[in-house]
Structure formats: C-alpha cells, structure tokens
C-alpha cells in the first residue's frame, strides 16, 4: 500500500535529524518485531488508541528513545497509508537521545473504528525513497482511532443561579465566572458548526441569550455575517449579511437585542438587531480608526462601547441604542469597557493608568496611575472588577487597583496572557506566557497554587465555575479541577469560551468552528 508523505516538518539537532513528516497520528511505542537491528530505537507507548468526536482532530504523542547518535544528518518520516493521520507532524528534541513526535488525526473520519499502522522511517536519503535506511528502519506502530458521532442533543434546562452570557467574559465586570459546579466525567459534545473570524485582526467571542448563540463569521465575497444558532439543535435560526466592512467586532446580547460594532473609519457603526428574527433595528454612525475591539459591554439596558477617533467610550441608554455621551479613552486592541453601574473602567495605554468615568455624564471621575515601565498599543484584555473593590488588569504583568483609595495595590511580573477570571474570591490568570494557570489572592496577589497547562500552543483564555477552571489556547481547551489543580478534561479545539444559562460550554475558534459542549 502506498504511503503518503506530507513535506518537511522540522530540523532536529541532537540526533542529527532533519525530520520530514507524513500523515501522522499520535504517540505510542513501536518495535521492529524480532529484528535485533532495530533494538537501538524504542517507542513509548507501544500501541496507540485514541477517541474523538466526528469532525474533530485529536493530537497524540510518540516518544522515541535512541541508544546511539549519528554524526551525519538523518531524515525522518512518520507515515500512514490509510488517511487516518493528517499532514501535521511536529518533532522536538527532549534530550540528546529522546524525541517527541506530535501527530494529529484526520478531522474527516466518519463515526466508527479506524485502524492503521504508523511507519517510522529513518533514512540517510529522502524518506520518500529511503534507499539508504538506518539499521532497523522502518519501525511500525499500530494506531486505532475510535470516532464518536459527536452529537448529543439531550434536553436542556436552566441551571440555578446562571444568567445570559451577554458579553466578553460573560458580564459587565468581565469576571468570566458562573456560580455552578459541573462534573467533567459527563461532558459531551452537543454540536459543532463552521465558524471563521472576520477582519484584519479579530478577537472573536460569542454571546449566549434566550437559547441562542450569536457570533460573527466571514462568508463569501469578503462579507461578514451575524448568525444566530439554536442551542437546542445547532441549527441556524437566522443570519444577516453585513456586507463588506473593514472590521466587524464580536456581538453582545440582552434585552431581546443583539448589539455589535464595526470599525475602520467610514465603516464605524453601532448595529442593533432583534434576537428573535434578526431584523435590523438601528444602525448608528460612530467614529474610529482601525483597531479591533471586544464586544460591547451591557448592564441592564445600558451599553458601553469604544467610540472615538483617538479612543473614547460611549454610552447608549436603552434597548434601541439611544446615544447619551462620549467620554475620554485611548485606542488599543481587543478591549472593552467595564462597569459596576456607578463608574466605567478602562486601563489606558501607553500611559499605564486606570481611567474611571462617571456613568452619568462620561466625565473623568479619577485616574489611578504612577510611573510604570510597561507600554503597548496592542492590549487584548479588559479590566476585571472584583466584589472586594478592586480592578484587576492583565497586561503582560498582573496588576490590582484599589478603587476605594485610588491606588495601585500591587504589580506582579507574571507574563500574564489575556484577561484574568475572578470567582470564588480568587483571581485566576494564565501566566508564564501561556504555560500555567495561577490562582492568586486579590488583596496581595500572593500565589495560592499553580497548575501546568498542556504543551503546544500557548493558552490565553480562562473562565471559572465553582469547581472548575476552563482554559484554552488556539488549539485546545481543558478543564482544571480547582481542588486538585489537575487537568480533568480536554477538548481538541481552542478559542474564546462562554457558558450558557443552561450549562452549555461554547468554544469559538478563530478559523474553524463554534462547538457546544454539554456540561451536564
């Protein structure tokens, strides 16, 4: 049977390997049978078996250990003749004699069981021909992929204490917190629909209200589309073609309405749609340059959003979007105002100050700032308001502001990624440039515990429940038990996160899909 080869993957140093990969699947051990010539290379594990939902792709790791080194470069290929493995292979050196291959199953496999054999070739020439194989090559590793239907449309009912996920990080305080507990052993994918981010730079997120998920995606002809998906069935309830716009930002949802902004000079508008039918209710011109923003912030019938040529915040006062005022602010990437109903909060760059505006008229109430050596125009985060009177900001470093005394409480060099979450009296932040989840005390910032996040793409999103934290990268979403600090569930897709009032987790990828996962 003819093997598939999919091009150059990586160059390795210690083993002298220039690795070229093929359709690959994931990690196990393989031996050469009774051939002693191949005993110098061993694999862990010896057989591979993974389970995935239909339409998903999962990664697997294969560890190779060698008892010898080679002076001359060696070419490596990991192939599969059946198409069970995709064309993505990454090979990294763990040490001089140990290597990890990360392989990815195909996302087009149908429900059922798929068995194949991975062939690992080490050759002095190109592995496509391998006229000069190393002693023992090729090695073979059995792989079985079990594909589930991936659709579980079980009946949904409200979860006590939960409300709509109306905006970025769920609410006007951007805490990313839902007061409920969930059992990771019963999680199942509900449905999955295509999604694609729009605009030059995008910070996609979904809003969930009244049994529907609302998000923006790209469609044919360079157009953007606002779409409503039924939480019950995964079917499209309606969609609206917004035309060709420079940038369409994520939606917010409440009051029977869907709100979104578009930005980019003459393309800058506040749009309001009816949730039930998708009917456009209003479209108001605003002012902006080129930045991309997070969803508008909603509190009751009040809406706060970025608006201003060089930055600013506007308040709209009713469900139809009646303009009230425009206040000062700065223009930077990915942000959204926060509010507690008395004041509006935004962290300002590059002057590194917390700006606080009065909700009544948009005038500056006060600012908190002192010399601080951090500056960026690309600040994809938002202020998190705690119930202890603090404002938390993740801007590379993690900072807390005392809102009663108008002082900066503390600053920590934690290499924070994205917006922290706050719940259970604790700050949860992705630290170490996306490699760990950290739990910290709000009053002092002291570390309570840290949990390692899986290898691969760096993590940048976190939301939290009573017993679990959900964190995601662009490729993976995990649930971490807050008591044990262990990863207890993994889903092979990443993106922005949301939890609905009926206990459904949403994962919205920039380029792939919107997936709904039953948490009960």
N, C-alpha and C positions, 0 to 999 in steps of 0.2 A: 504494500500500500504506500502511496506516495506521501511523504511528509511535507508539511508546509513550513516555509521559512519566512520570517517577517522583518528582516533587516537588523541593523546594528542597534544594540541596546546600551552597552556601557563599556568602558575600559577599566580593567582592574589592574592593581599594581602588584600585590604581594605574590600572587600565584602566577603573575605574568599573563593574565588572561585578557584578551580583547573579546568581550562577550557578545555573541550575536544570538538573538532570540527568535523563537518561533511561537506558534500558537501554544500558549502555556497555561497551566492550571495551577495547582499550588501544592505546596510543601509536603514532602514525605520522604521516606527513605527508599532507596532502590539499590539492589546489588546486582552483580554480574552473574548471579547464579553460582555454579561451581567453578567458574573460571578464575583461577588464582591471579591471573594477570590484572584483574580489576580490583583486587582487595585493598589497594592503596588508597582508594576513594570510597567513602561511605556516605550514606544519606540518612537524614532524620526528618520525618518518620519514614518507615519502610513502605507504607501504602498510604494513599490519600483518599479521604472520603469527606465530602462537603455537601451541605444542603443549602439551597437558595430558592427564592420565590421566582416565579415566571416573570421574565422581563428584567430581573436584577442580574448583577455580576458580582461575584464574591472573590476576594483575594485569598491566596494560600501561600505559605512559605515553605520552601525546601532548603534545608541546611545541608551543605556539602562539606565534609572534612577530609583533608588530604594528609598523608604521611610523608609526602615528598614535595619539593619545589622544583621549578624548571627555570633555566636561565633564559630560554627563548620564549617569546610570546606564544600563547596558546589561545586558539579561538574556541568559543563555547556556543553551543546551540541547544535549546530545550524545545523539543518539537512534539506535536501531537497530530496524528494523521486523520482525526475524525472531526475536527472543528469544535471540540468541547472547550478548548482554550482560545482566548482572544489573542491579539497580536501585541499585547502589553506584557513586557518582561523587564523587571529591574533586578540587577545583580549588584550586590555590595559586599565588600570585604569586611568580615567581622574581626579577622586577625590574619596573620600571615598564612595560616593553613585552614581557615574556615570562611565560608562564603554563604550568603543568603540570597536565594532567588525568590522574588515575589512575583507570582503569576496570577492571572485573572481569568475566571471562567467567562464563557460567552454569554452575553445578555439575550441571545436569541433562542436559547434552548427551550423546547416545549416541555410541558409537565411530563414527568416520568423519570426513569433512571438512565443515566448516560455513563457508559464505561469506556475508558480509553487507557492507553499506556503512554506515559511521557518517555521520550527518548532523549537522554543527555549525551551529547557528543562533545568530545574534546579532541581537537584536531590541530595539526601544525599548519594545515592549509585551510581554505574556507570550508565551513561545516556543510555547505550545500553539496559538496562533492566528497569531502573528507577522505582523500586518497592517502593521507598520512595521519591516521588516527593514533592517539596515545594508547599505550598498552591498556587493554580492558575496555576501551570505548567501542560501542556505546553502552551506557547503563540504562536500565529501564525501571520506571516507577509506575505501578498501577494507580489509576485515578478513577473514582466513581463520583459523579455529581448527581444528586437527587434533587429534582426540580418540583417544587410545590406549586399549586395553582396561583397562590399569592393574592387571592380574593376571598375575603371573609366579610360578607355584608350582614353580620349579626345585628340584631335590633339594638338601637342606641337609646339611652335615657339620660336625663340630666344628672350631673354629679353635684351633690350638695355642696354649696359654697362657691361654685365656679360660675363665672360670667363670660361674656364675649371676650375673645382675643381681638381687641379693637384696633390696635396699632402696633408699632415697633416695640418689641419686648412686652407686649400684652396690654399695657395700661399707660396712663399719663405720667406715672412716676418711673416708667421703664424698668421695673424691677424684674421682669421675667419670671414671676412667681405665681404658682397656682396652689391654693391651700387644700391639697388632696394627696392621698397615698395610692400607689399603684404597685401591682405585683408583676415583675418582669417575666415571670415564668408563663404568663398567659398572653403576652403581647403577640399580635398577629397583624400582618399587612391587610388593610381593608381594601385599598385600591391604589392605582398609580396612573397618572395622566401626564401627557407630554407638557413640557414647560421649556421656555427659553427666555433668558434675560434680554432686556431691550436697552438701547442707548450705548453711549461711548464708554461710560463707567457706571456700573449698576450695583445697587445694594438691595437685592430683591427680598421681599418678605410678603407673607400672606396675612390677610385679616379674616377672622372667622366670626360669623354672627348669624343667628337665626337659621342654623343648619346648613350654611353655605360657606364655602371658601372662596375668597376673592383675591386674584392676583393679576399681574400684567405679564404678557409674553409677546415675543416677536412673531409676526406672521408674514406671509408672502408680500413681496413688493416693498420691503423696508417699513411696513406699517407696524404699529403697536396695537395690541388688543387687550381690553379689560375683560376678564372672563369670570363667571360665577359657576362653581362646581357644587353639585349636591353632595353633602357629607354622607348622606344615606347610601347613595348608589354610585358615586363617582361620575355620574353623567353631567354633561354641560347643561346648566339651566338657561344661560344666555351669554352672549358675548357682544362687545361693542368695538367696532373698528375705529380707533382714534386717529387714524391717518399717519402721515409721515411727520414725526416730531423729532427734534434733536435728542431729547431725553424724557422718558416717562418714568416717574418715580413710583414707589410702591403705594398701594391703597390703604386707607383706614376705613372702618365700617362701624356705624352706630346709628341710632335714631331712624332705622329703616332706610339709611342712605349709605352710599359708598363715595368716599372722597379721595381724590388724588391730585397731584400737581404734575405739570410738565414744565421743563426748564430749558433755557437756551435762548436768551434774547427774545425775539418775536414769537417763540414757541412757549412762552411762560404763561400758564393759566392755572387756576383752581377749577377743577371739574367736580360736579356733584351729580350722582346717578341714583335712581330708585333701586333699592335692593331686590325687590320682587320681580321687576320686569326689565331692568337695565336701561330704562328710559333716562335720557339726559335731562336733568332738571335745570342746572345753571352751568355757565362757563364764564369765569371772570378773568380778565387780564391781570397779571401780576408783573413784577419786574425781577429779572435775574440775569446773570451772565451765563456761565457754562457748568457750574457744579451739579452733581447728582446728590439727591437728598434721600433720607429715610422717609417713612410715611408721616403724614400729618399727625399731630397729637390731639386726641379728643378727650374732653372731660365734660360729661353731660352733653349739652348742645353746643358747647364752645369748642372751636377748632383753632389750633395754633400751628402755623407753618412758617417756613423760611420764605421771606419775600424782601427783595431789595437788591439794587444793582451791585452794591459792595457789601452785601449782607444786611440782615434785618429780620425781624419777626413780626408777623401779622396775626391779629385775632379776628375771627369771624364768629358771630354771636348766636346763630340759630341753625336749625337743621338744614335750611336752604343755603347757608353760607353768606350771611349778611356781614359786610365788612365793618369793623369797628375802629381799629387803629393799626399803625405800623410803628414798631419800636426799634431801637438800635441793636445791632449784632454784627457778626463778621461772617464772611462767606468761606466755608470749608466743606470738605467732602463728607457725605454719609451721615450727617447729623439730623437731629430732630429735637425741638424744644421739649422741656419737661415742665410740669406744673402741679401744684398742690391746691389750686383753686384761689390762692391769695397772690402768689407770685409765679412768674415764668422764669425758668433757669436755663442757661446755656453756658457751656465752657467756651471761652473765646481764645482763638489762636490768631496770630502768633504772639499776642501779649500775655497769654497764660493767666487769664483771670476768669473767675466765675462771675458772669453778669446776671443780675437779678432785676427783673422788670415787674412793675405793678400791673396786675391784670386789669385794673380799672381803666387805665389810660395808656399803658405801654411805656410810661416814663421809667427811667432808671431809678430803682429803689436803693440799690447799693451794689458795690462790687467787692469781691474778695480777691486780693492778688498781692503778691510780693515777688521780688526777683527770683526767677526760676528758670534754669537753663534747659528749657525744652521748647522747641518751636517747630510747627509743621502746618502746612496748609491742607494736608490730607489726613483728616482726623475722623475716621469712620467709627464714631462712638456717640454716646449720649449720656447726659447726667442722670444718675440713678438717685432717687430720693428715698431715704430710709424713714422708718417710723420713730427713729431716735433723733430726728432733727439734723441729719447730715446729708450732704450731697457727695456722692462717690463718682469719681471720674477715672476711667482707664485710658490713659493717653501715652502708651508705652510704659510709663510708670503708673502706679496706682496711687490715687490721692483722695483725701477726705477733707470736706469743708464743714466747719461748724456754723450752721445757719443762724443760731441764736446770738453767738458772739462775733459773727462776721470775721472769722479767722480760718486759715488753713490748718487743719488739725494735724495731719501727718502726710508724708510723701514717702513712698517706697519704690526702690528700683527693682521692679518685679518683671519687667519686659512683658507687660500685660497686652493681650490681644483682644480687641473687640470690647463690647460693653459688658461689665460685670452683671451678675444677678444678685438680688437680695431677697432673702426669705429665711424663716426660722431664726431670726435675729442674727444672721450671719451673712457676710459677703462671700460670694463665690466668683472667682476670677480665673480666666485662663492665663497662666503665667509661663515663664521660661520660653518665650517666643512660640507659644502654642503646644508645648510638650507636657504640661501638667495642669491639673485643676487644683486651685488653692482655696481653702476655707480660712477666712480671717475675721477677727473680732472688729466690729465697726468702731469702737471707741479708740482703739490704739493701732489697729492694723496688724496686730500680732498674729502669727501663723498658728492656726488651730490644727490643721492637718493638710497634707498634700497627697494627691493621687496621680500616678503616672498615666498618661494618655497613650493610646496605641501609636506605634511607629507609622511613618508615612507622612502625608500632607499635614501641615501644622493646623491645630484647632484654633477657632476664633469665636465660636458661638457657645453660649451657655444659658440655659433656663433651669428652674429648680421647682421641685414639689416638696411635700412634707418629708419624703423618704428617699427621693432620687434626684440626682442632677443629670440633665441631658446635655451633652457637649457634642459639637460637630466640627468637622473640617469640611473641605470641599468634596471629600470622598467617603467619609464615614461618620456615622452617628452612634454614640454609645450612651448607655445609662450607667451611672455610678451610684452604688449604694452609699448613702451618707453615713451609715454606721460602720461599715467595714472598709470604706474607701476603695472598693474593688469594682471593676467593670463587670456588670452582671447581664448586659445585653448589648448586642452590636447589630447595626443595620448597615448594609453595604452601599449607602448613599449619604451624601452630606449636603449641607446648605443651611439656610435660616430655619429656625424652629418656632413652633407655636403649638399650644394645646387648647382644644375647644372646650366649651361648657359641657359637652357630652363625653369627655375623656378620650378624644382622638388626638394623637400627636401628628403634626404636619412637618414634613421635611421638604423644603423648596430649594431645588438645585438651580444654580445659575444657568446651566446649559442642558439639563437632562429632563427632569420631571418634578411633579408635585406628588409626593407619596403620603398616604394617610395610613396610620398605624393604630389599630385598636389597643388601648391601654387597659381594657377590662374585658 
